Amino acid sequence: MEAATRMSSRTGSQSLTLLGELKTKLPLAQIAAPIAALIVLSVGFQLISGSFFTIDNLKSVVEAAAVPAILAAAISFVVIMGSIDLSLEGIMAATSMIVALLVANGVNGNDYGVMGLLIALAAGLGFGLFNAVLNAVLKMPSLIVTLGTWFIGLGIAALLFPARVPQINDPFILDLARFRIFDISLVVYIALAVIAVSELILNFATFGRMIYAIGGDEGLLLASGLRVRRFKVIAFAICGLLAGMCGVLLSAQLSTGNANIGSGLLFPAISAAVLGGTVLTGGRGGAVQSALGALILEVLNNGLIQIGAGPYTRNIISGAVIVVAVAAGGWHRRRKMRVVK
């Protein structure tokens, strides 16, 4: 009994040490590489095209990267703890249709305004909680769980889709995309706010430190008696909520509800997180780093278009950049690994 008590005490001390280390790690050094990559890419495209640094082009880059940056920040909460969330596209599709059909629109008489928006966000939160229960409570793999939720969301969106595209007429929803401050869309400011709050939570809240600790060594936390289940539930819930927000913002930008609105955004979000330095094995990364990864991808895409690269060429170059960046960024950690799966 005494030996077990000493072991428990030692394990608890190790857990507290782990949490303490994670608490003191600030992202300043970690965001240096993504920022350097942004500068190099931007200067390179300016030298080649001569028009990258125009005001209009920089605005278009920032606005195009806003929603992908929110998605990258959202998935960071899950990836940092060593899990994955593949349900983002399904959640965006479902929330897009929900908000389009509940606010003033061109296919029915509904006009719930802000309440319709809140219901759509609640739906995104509900998807996240559903993922959390299956993963954290029923202990099902996050890959399989969220893949299933992805298709559930797409199915719900398809069932909700009426005979014709629901045109959104609600001014509040439309103003999310139309309203501009200093000639920059409100969506960009929403993205900045989401990223800033996410980074503060991850770095300074107990929940955030626990997320890093779960990704670093969940077994150690469990052995020390810490309850990690609720923190995993919160992480999936935040991811679902932010994915729902992205569905609403994309609907505002398009002025319609669309069952395919999130198509093609999942894997760029994961790539952005990895490119920014958020490690898929968990324990490292952050919202700002992942958002910078999304900005890097958009700068790369915009610059390649400016120099005349075709879509297939852009895919090849983007994929190569991601592989090289991940290889360079994780080299010092991989040298210590004896087994890679």
Phi, psi and chi 1 to 4 in degrees:
 res  aa     phi    psi   chi1   chi2   chi3   chi4
   1 MET       -  -43.2  179.6   66.4   71.2      -
   2 GLU   -64.5  -39.0 -175.2  177.8  -12.5      -
   3 ALA   -65.1  -40.3      -      -      -      -
   4 ALA   -64.3  -38.6      -      -      -      -
   5 THR   -64.5  -42.7  -58.2      -      -      -
   6 ARG   -64.2  -39.1  -74.2 -161.2  -57.8  -90.9
   7 MET   -64.4  -43.9 -178.5  177.6  -66.1      -
   8 SER   -62.7  -40.7  176.2      -      -      -
   9 SER   -65.3  -41.8  175.8      -      -      -
  10 ARG   -65.4  -40.6 -175.2  163.8   57.5 -108.9
  11 THR   -64.9  -42.3  -54.5      -      -      -
  12 GLY   -62.4  -38.9      -      -      -      -
  13 SER   -64.6  -39.6  176.3      -      -      -
  14 GLN   -63.8  -38.3  -69.4  172.5  -23.0      -
  15 SER   -65.1  -43.2  -60.6      -      -      -
  16 LEU   -65.6  -37.5  -68.6  175.1      -      -
  17 THR   -63.2  -42.8  -59.5      -      -      -
  18 LEU   -60.4  -46.2  176.4   61.3      -      -
  19 LEU   -62.7  -39.7  -74.7  170.4      -      -
  20 GLY   -63.8  -42.2      -      -      -      -
  21 GLU   -62.6  -43.4  -70.0  175.4   -7.6      -
  22 LEU   -66.6  -33.0  -69.1  168.3      -      -
  23 LYS   -65.2  -34.4 -180.0  178.9  179.5 -179.9
  24 THR   -87.2   -6.5   58.3      -      -      -
  25 LYS   -82.3  111.1  -72.9 -177.0  178.8  178.4
  26 LEU   -97.5  151.7  -64.9  176.3      -      -
  27 PRO   -82.1    6.2   31.7  -35.6      -      -
  28 LEU   -59.7  -48.3  -62.0  179.1      -      -
  29 ALA   -70.2  -31.5      -      -      -      -
  30 GLN   -73.4  -24.7  -62.2  174.1   10.3      -
  31 ILE   -91.2   -1.4   64.8  174.5      -      -
  32 ALA   -63.4  -43.4      -      -      -      -
  33 ALA   -64.8  -47.6      -      -      -      -
  34 PRO   -60.6  -38.4  -24.4   33.3      -      -
  35 ILE   -65.5  -42.2  -69.3  176.0      -      -
  36 ALA   -61.9  -40.4      -      -      -      -
  37 ALA   -63.3  -40.7      -      -      -      -
  38 LEU   -60.6  -44.6  -87.2  174.5      -      -
  39 ILE   -64.7  -45.7  -66.2  172.8      -      -
  40 VAL   -62.1  -46.8  170.0      -      -      -
  41 LEU   -62.1  -46.5  -77.3  173.6      -      -
  42 SER   -62.7  -47.5  -60.0      -      -      -
  43 VAL   -63.8  -40.8  171.7      -      -      -
  44 GLY   -61.4  -45.5      -      -      -      -
  45 PHE   -68.2  -32.2  -74.4  129.7      -      -
  46 GLN   -66.1  -41.8  173.6   63.2   23.8      -
  47 LEU   -65.8  -34.9  -67.5  174.9      -      -
  48 ILE   -80.3  -47.4  -64.2  172.3      -      -
  49 SER   -93.6  -30.2   68.0      -      -      -
  50 GLY    77.9    2.5      -      -      -      -
  51 SER  -133.9   10.5   58.0      -      -      -
  52 PHE   -69.4  -38.0 -175.9   84.3      -      -
  53 PHE   -87.5   21.8  -77.9  135.9      -      -
  54 THR   -74.4  151.6   62.4      -      -      -
  55 ILE   -59.4  -45.5  -62.7  -62.1      -      -
  56 ASP   -63.2  -40.2  -72.4  -19.9      -      -
  57 ASN   -69.4  -40.5 -171.9   59.8      -      -
  58 LEU   -64.4  -37.6  -69.1  177.3      -      -
  59 LYS   -62.5  -43.0  -74.3  179.4 -177.5  177.1
  60 SER   -66.0  -36.0   67.5      -      -      -
  61 VAL   -64.4  -48.0  168.3      -      -      -
  62 VAL   -63.7  -43.3  170.9      -      -      -
  63 GLU   -69.4  -37.1  -65.8 -164.4    8.0      -
  64 ALA   -69.2  -27.8      -      -      -      -
  65 ALA   -87.4   -8.6      -      -      -      -
  66 ALA   -61.0  -56.9      -      -      -      -
  67 VAL   -66.3  -45.4  171.4      -      -      -
  68 PRO   -57.3  -32.9  -28.5   37.0      -      -
  69 ALA   -67.7  -38.8      -      -      -      -
  70 ILE   -63.1  -43.3  -64.8  176.0      -      -
  71 LEU   -62.0  -41.9  -82.1  180.0      -      -
  72 ALA   -64.3  -40.6      -      -      -      -
  73 ALA   -65.4  -39.1      -      -      -      -
  74 ALA   -61.9  -48.4      -      -      -      -
  75 ILE   -72.0  -18.0 -156.3  168.5      -      -
  76 SER   -61.5  -36.5  -63.3      -      -      -
  77 PHE   -58.3  -36.7  -76.7   93.8      -      -
  78 VAL   -83.3  -42.4  175.9      -      -      -
  79 VAL   -66.9  -37.2  172.5      -      -      -
  80 ILE   -60.1  -31.7  -74.4  172.0      -      -
  81 MET   -90.8   12.0   64.1 -179.5 -174.3      -
  82 GLY    87.4   10.9      -      -      -      -
  83 SER  -108.3 -172.6  -60.0      -      -      -
  84 ILE  -144.4  151.7 -165.5   67.3      -      -
  85 ASP  -130.8  107.2 -169.3  -19.3      -      -
  86 LEU   -96.9    6.1  -58.3 -178.7      -      -
  87 SER   -89.7    2.3   64.5      -      -      -
  88 LEU   -57.2  -44.8  -57.9 -175.8      -      -
  89 GLU   -64.6  -40.2  -70.7 -173.1   13.3      -
  90 GLY   -65.5  -40.7      -      -      -      -
  91 ILE   -64.3  -43.9  -65.4  174.2      -      -
  92 MET   -62.3  -40.6  -76.0 -173.6  -77.1      -
  93 ALA   -62.7  -47.3      -      -      -      -
  94 ALA   -64.8  -45.1      -      -      -      -
  95 THR   -68.4  -31.7   53.2      -      -      -
  96 SER   -62.2  -46.2  173.2      -      -      -
  97 MET   -68.7  -37.3  -68.3  -53.2  -54.4      -
  98 ILE   -64.1  -49.3  -70.3  170.7      -      -
  99 VAL   -66.8  -37.1   73.6      -      -      -
 100 ALA   -66.1  -33.8      -      -      -      -
 101 LEU   -89.2  -14.4  -66.1  174.0      -      -
 102 LEU   -97.5  -29.6  -70.3 -179.6      -      -
 103 VAL   -87.2  175.6  -59.3      -      -      -
 104 ALA   -57.0  126.5      -      -      -      -
 105 ASN  -148.6  178.8   62.0   85.0      -      -
 106 GLY   -94.5    6.6      -      -      -      -
 107 VAL  -120.7  -16.6  -63.0      -      -      -
 108 ASN  -146.0  178.5   61.3   38.4      -      -
 109 GLY   -93.4    9.2      -      -      -      -
 110 ASN   -66.2  143.9  -68.5  -26.4      -      -
 111 ASP  -155.8   64.9 -172.3    6.1      -      -
 112 TYR   -88.1   -4.5  -66.0  102.9      -      -
 113 GLY    56.4 -128.0      -      -      -      -
 114 VAL   -60.3  -33.0  175.7      -      -      -
 115 MET   -62.2  -39.3 -177.1   58.4   66.7      -
 116 GLY   -62.9  -39.7      -      -      -      -
 117 LEU   -62.3  -44.9  168.0   62.9      -      -
 118 LEU   -65.2  -36.5  -65.8  176.8      -      -
 119 ILE   -65.1  -39.6  -68.1  172.8      -      -
 120 ALA   -63.6  -43.8      -      -      -      -
 121 LEU   -65.3  -37.5  -66.1  177.9      -      -
 122 ALA   -63.9  -34.6      -      -      -      -
 123 ALA   -64.3  -42.8      -      -      -      -
 124 GLY   -60.9  -42.7      -      -      -      -
 125 LEU   -61.6  -40.1  178.5   63.2      -      -
 126 GLY   -62.5  -41.5      -      -      -      -
 127 PHE   -61.0  -43.0  -84.1  108.4      -      -
 128 GLY   -62.4  -42.1      -      -      -      -
 129 LEU   -66.2  -36.8  -70.9  172.8      -      -
 130 PHE   -60.6  -46.1  178.8   72.7      -      -
 131 ASN   -59.4  -42.2  -72.2  -27.0      -      -
 132 ALA   -63.9  -43.7      -      -      -      -
 133 VAL   -62.6  -44.6  169.0      -      -      -
 134 LEU   -66.1  -38.1  -66.4  179.7      -      -
 135 ASN   -83.3  -53.1  173.6 -108.3      -      -
 136 ALA   -80.9  -34.5      -      -      -      -
 137 VAL   -93.0  -50.5  179.3      -      -      -
 138 LEU   -88.2   -3.9  -60.2 -177.3      -      -
 139 LYS    59.0   41.6  -58.8 -173.6 -177.2  -58.0
 140 MET   -93.3  145.4  -62.6  172.7   62.4      -
 141 PRO   -58.9  134.9  -21.3   32.3      -      -
 142 SER   -62.3  -32.3   59.8      -      -      -
 143 LEU   -59.6  -48.5  176.8   70.3      -      -
 144 ILE   -72.0  -43.1  -57.6  -57.7      -      -
 145 VAL   -59.6  -51.4  165.7      -      -      -
 146 THR   -74.6  -26.5   56.6      -      -      -
 147 LEU   -63.9  -42.3 -179.3   62.5      -      -
 148 GLY   -64.2  -41.3      -      -      -      -
 149 THR   -65.1  -33.8  -52.6      -      -      -
 150 TRP   -54.6  -50.7  178.4    5.7      -      -
 151 PHE   -72.1  -31.1  -68.9  112.4      -      -
 152 ILE   -63.1  -44.7  -69.1  172.9      -      -
 153 GLY   -62.1  -43.4      -      -      -      -
 154 LEU   -63.9  -38.6  -69.4  177.3      -      -
 155 GLY   -65.6  -42.6      -      -      -      -
 156 ILE   -62.4  -42.6  -69.1  173.6      -      -
 157 ALA   -61.9  -41.2      -      -      -      -
 158 ALA   -66.2  -38.3      -      -      -      -
 159 LEU   -67.2  -35.3  -71.0  173.9      -      -
 160 LEU   -76.7  -21.3  -69.2  175.2      -      -
 161 PHE   -64.5  122.5 -163.5   86.7      -      -
 162 PRO   -78.5 -169.4   28.7  -32.7      -      -
 163 ALA   -66.6  -27.9      -      -      -      -
 164 ARG  -135.4  163.6   54.7 -166.7  173.7   92.3
 165 VAL   -61.6  125.7  175.8      -      -      -
 166 PRO   -74.9  109.4   25.7  -31.3      -      -
 167 GLN   -80.3  127.0 -173.3   74.6   27.2      -
 168 ILE   -82.5  127.3  -63.9  176.3      -      -
 169 ASN  -113.8   -4.6  -61.0  -36.8      -      -
 170 ASP   -69.1  120.6 -173.5  -78.5      -      -
 171 PRO   -64.6  -32.9   20.6  -31.6      -      -
 172 PHE   -64.4  -45.3  179.0   79.7      -      -
 173 ILE   -65.4  -45.3  -59.9  -62.9      -      -
 174 LEU   -63.8  -34.4  -64.2  177.2      -      -
 175 ASP   -68.9  -18.1  -78.5  -14.6      -      -
 176 LEU   -58.9  -31.2  -67.6  175.0      -      -
 177 ALA  -103.3  -31.7      -      -      -      -
 178 ARG   -81.8  -33.6  -66.7 -173.9  -52.0 -165.8
 179 PHE   -69.1  132.3 -173.3   74.7      -      -
 180 ARG  -127.4  140.6  -54.5 -179.0   74.5   81.9
 181 ILE  -120.4  121.8  -57.5  174.5      -      -
 182 PHE    55.0   37.2  -58.8  114.5      -      -
 183 ASP    63.4   26.1 -158.4   28.1      -      -
 184 ILE  -122.9  134.8  -64.3  176.9      -      -
 185 SER   -59.7  147.6  170.6      -      -      -
 186 LEU   -59.5  -27.0 -176.0   60.2      -      -
 187 VAL   -58.0  -37.0  173.8      -      -      -
 188 VAL   -65.0  -42.3  174.9      -      -      -
 189 TYR   -68.9  -35.9  -63.6   98.6      -      -
 190 ILE   -62.9  -43.1  -66.7  172.8      -      -
 191 ALA   -61.6  -43.9      -      -      -      -
 192 LEU   -61.6  -41.6  -69.6  173.7      -      -
 193 ALA   -64.7  -44.0      -      -      -      -
 194 VAL   -62.2  -44.6  167.9      -      -      -
 195 ILE   -65.1  -43.0  -65.9  163.2      -      -
 196 ALA   -63.4  -46.7      -      -      -      -
 197 VAL   -64.0  -41.7  171.5      -      -      -
 198 SER   -60.5  -42.7  -61.4      -      -      -
 199 GLU   -66.7  -39.7 -170.5   67.4   21.8      -
 200 LEU   -62.4  -43.3  -71.4  173.0      -      -
 201 ILE   -61.7  -45.5  -68.9  172.4      -      -
 202 LEU   -66.9  -32.6  -74.1  170.2      -      -
 203 ASN   -96.3  -26.4  -79.0  -79.2      -      -
 204 PHE  -123.7  -11.4  -59.8  105.4      -      -
 205 ALA   -94.4  150.6      -      -      -      -
 206 THR   -57.4  -40.8  -59.1      -      -      -
 207 PHE   -56.4  -45.9  159.7   71.5      -      -
 208 GLY   -62.5  -44.3      -      -      -      -
 209 ARG   -63.8  -35.6  -63.6 -165.2  -63.4  -88.3
 210 MET   -67.9  -35.4  -76.5  -63.6  -61.4      -
 211 ILE   -60.9  -44.7  -70.4  -60.1      -      -
 212 TYR   -62.6  -41.2  -76.7  104.7      -      -
 213 ALA   -65.9  -38.1      -      -      -      -
 214 ILE   -62.3  -43.0  -69.4  170.1      -      -
 215 GLY   -68.8  -30.6      -      -      -      -
 216 GLY   -73.9  -47.0      -      -      -      -
 217 ASP  -165.8   84.9 -165.8  -23.0      -      -
 218 GLU   -65.3  -35.4 -176.0  177.0   -8.9      -
 219 GLY   -61.1  -38.7      -      -      -      -
 220 LEU   -64.2  -40.8  179.4   62.1      -      -
 221 LEU   -64.6  -43.2  -62.5  179.1      -      -
 222 LEU   -64.5  -40.2  -68.7  171.0      -      -
 223 ALA   -65.1  -28.6      -      -      -      -
 224 SER   -85.2   -1.1   64.3      -      -      -
 225 GLY    90.4    5.0      -      -      -      -
 226 LEU   -75.4  140.3  -66.1  174.7      -      -
 227 ARG   -90.4  107.2  -62.1 -179.8  177.5  179.1
 228 VAL   -94.9  -13.7  -57.2      -      -      -
 229 ARG   -58.6  -46.0 -179.5 -177.0  -61.1  173.6
 230 ARG   -65.4  -32.6   60.9  178.8  174.5  177.3
 231 PHE   -69.8  -35.9  -62.1  104.6      -      -
 232 LYS   -67.6  -38.2  -61.8  176.7   77.6  171.0
 233 VAL   -62.0  -45.2  168.4      -      -      -
 234 ILE   -62.7  -41.1  -65.5  171.8      -      -
 235 ALA   -61.7  -46.7      -      -      -      -
 236 PHE   -65.9  -36.6  -85.3  104.6      -      -
 237 ALA   -64.3  -43.8      -      -      -      -
 238 ILE   -62.1  -42.9  -69.2  175.0      -      -
 239 CYS   -61.1  -44.3 -171.9      -      -      -
 240 GLY   -64.7  -41.6      -      -      -      -
 241 LEU   -61.5  -46.0  175.8   63.4      -      -
 242 LEU   -69.3  -33.7  -66.6 -179.2      -      -
 243 ALA   -64.3  -40.9      -      -      -      -
 244 GLY   -61.4  -40.3      -      -      -      -
 245 MET   -60.3  -40.4  177.8 -173.8  -66.9      -
 246 CYS   -63.9  -37.8  -70.7      -      -      -
 247 GLY   -61.2  -40.4      -      -      -      -
 248 VAL   -67.2  -45.5  171.3      -      -      -
 249 LEU   -64.9  -40.6  -67.0  176.6      -      -
 250 LEU   -64.9  -37.6  -72.0  172.2      -      -
 251 SER   -64.5  -38.3  -61.8      -      -      -
 252 ALA   -65.0  -39.4      -      -      -      -
 253 GLN   -66.8  -37.7  -70.9  177.4  -28.2      -
 254 LEU   -88.5  -14.5  -64.0  176.5      -      -
 255 SER    65.0   19.6  -57.2      -      -      -
 256 THR  -144.9  163.7   62.3      -      -      -
 257 GLY   -95.0  142.0      -      -      -      -
 258 ASN  -147.2  128.8 -166.1  -38.6      -      -
 259 ALA   -71.8  -13.4      -      -      -      -
 260 ASN  -111.8   21.6  -64.1  -44.6      -      -
 261 ILE   -65.7  -28.4 -155.5  163.5      -      -
 262 GLY   -98.4    6.6      -      -      -      -
 263 SER   -58.6  128.7 -179.7      -      -      -
 264 GLY    84.4    6.5      -      -      -      -
 265 LEU  -102.2  -14.1  -68.0  178.7      -      -
 266 LEU   -65.9  -57.8  168.7   62.7      -      -
 267 PHE   -70.3  -32.2  -67.8  108.0      -      -
 268 PRO   -60.9  -34.2  -28.6   36.8      -      -
 269 ALA   -66.1  -43.4      -      -      -      -
 270 ILE   -65.8  -42.1  -62.3  174.2      -      -
 271 SER   -62.3  -40.1  -59.4      -      -      -
 272 ALA   -63.1  -42.4      -      -      -      -
 273 ALA   -61.9  -45.5      -      -      -      -
 274 VAL   -66.6  -42.4  173.1      -      -      -
 275 LEU   -62.4  -34.3 -169.6   58.0      -      -
 276 GLY   -78.6  -10.7      -      -      -      -
 277 GLY   112.9    5.1      -      -      -      -
 278 THR   -81.1  117.7  -59.4      -      -      -
 279 VAL   -85.5  132.6 -176.9      -      -      -
 280 LEU   -65.3  -23.3  -71.2  175.7      -      -
 281 THR   -80.2   -6.7   52.0      -      -      -
 282 GLY    95.3  163.0      -      -      -      -
 283 GLY    90.6  -13.5      -      -      -      -
 284 ARG  -138.6  150.4  -67.4  177.4 -179.6  -90.0
 285 GLY   124.5 -166.9      -      -      -      -
 286 GLY   176.6  167.6      -      -      -      -
 287 ALA   -68.0  -42.2      -      -      -      -
 288 VAL   -64.8  -43.1  169.7      -      -      -
 289 GLN   -61.4  -44.3  -66.6  156.7 -103.2      -
 290 SER   -65.1  -39.7  -62.9      -      -      -
 291 ALA   -64.9  -38.3      -      -      -      -
 292 LEU   -63.5  -34.9  -74.6  172.6      -      -
 293 GLY   -61.7  -41.7      -      -      -      -
 294 ALA   -63.2  -39.5      -      -      -      -
 295 LEU   -66.8  -38.0 -173.4   57.3      -      -
 296 ILE   -60.7  -45.4  -70.7  171.6      -      -
 297 LEU   -62.2  -38.6  -70.7  178.9      -      -
 298 GLU   -71.4  -40.0 -174.2   52.9   41.3      -
 299 VAL   -60.6  -43.3  165.4      -      -      -
 300 LEU   -62.0  -46.4 -176.6   61.4      -      -
 301 ASN   -63.9  -45.4 -175.9   62.5      -      -
 302 ASN   -63.7  -44.4  179.4  -81.0      -      -
 303 GLY   -65.5  -39.0      -      -      -      -
 304 LEU   -66.5  -36.1  -70.3  173.2      -      -
 305 ILE   -63.8  -42.0  -69.9  174.4      -      -
 306 GLN   -63.7  -32.4  -73.3 -151.1   -1.9      -
 307 ILE   -92.0    6.3   64.2  176.7      -      -
 308 GLY    90.1   15.9      -      -      -      -
 309 ALA   -72.7  137.9      -      -      -      -
 310 GLY   -76.8  171.2      -      -      -      -
 311 PRO   -61.3  -39.3   19.2  -31.1      -      -
 312 TYR   -70.0  -39.3  -60.9  114.3      -      -
 313 THR   -63.4  -39.8  -56.9      -      -      -
 314 ARG   -63.4  -39.9  -65.7 -159.2  -58.8  -88.6
 315 ASN   -63.3  -43.0  -73.2  -21.2      -      -
 316 ILE   -63.5  -47.5  -66.8  170.4      -      -
 317 ILE   -67.1  -42.1  -65.5  175.9      -      -
 318 SER   -61.8  -43.7  -63.4      -      -      -
 319 GLY   -63.1  -40.9      -      -      -      -
 320 ALA   -65.4  -40.5      -      -      -      -
 321 VAL   -62.4  -42.4  166.6      -      -      -
 322 ILE   -62.9  -44.7  -68.5  170.8      -      -
 323 VAL   -62.6  -45.8  170.9      -      -      -
 324 VAL   -64.8  -42.9  170.6      -      -      -
 325 ALA   -63.5  -44.1      -      -      -      -
 326 VAL   -66.6  -40.3  173.0      -      -      -
 327 ALA   -63.1  -43.3      -      -      -      -
 328 ALA   -70.7  -41.9      -      -      -      -
 329 GLY   -70.3  -30.6      -      -      -      -
 330 GLY  -104.8   10.9      -      -      -      -
 331 TRP   -63.0  -42.7  174.7 -111.0      -      -
 332 HIS   -66.1  -27.4   65.6  -74.5      -      -
 333 ARG   -81.6  -37.1  -70.1 -170.5  -60.9  -87.0
 334 ARG   -69.7  -25.9  -71.6 -163.6  -53.7  -82.5
 335 ARG   -62.7  -25.4  -75.3 -172.8  -56.9  172.2
 336 LYS   -87.7   -9.4  -57.2  175.3 -177.1  178.4
 337 MET   -82.3  135.5  -65.8 -178.9  179.5      -
 338 ARG   -92.7  -28.7  -61.4 -178.4   60.3 -173.9
 339 VAL  -131.7  133.7  177.3      -      -      -
 340 VAL  -125.5  129.2  177.6      -      -      -
 341 LYS  -119.8      -  -63.9 -176.2  178.3 -179.9
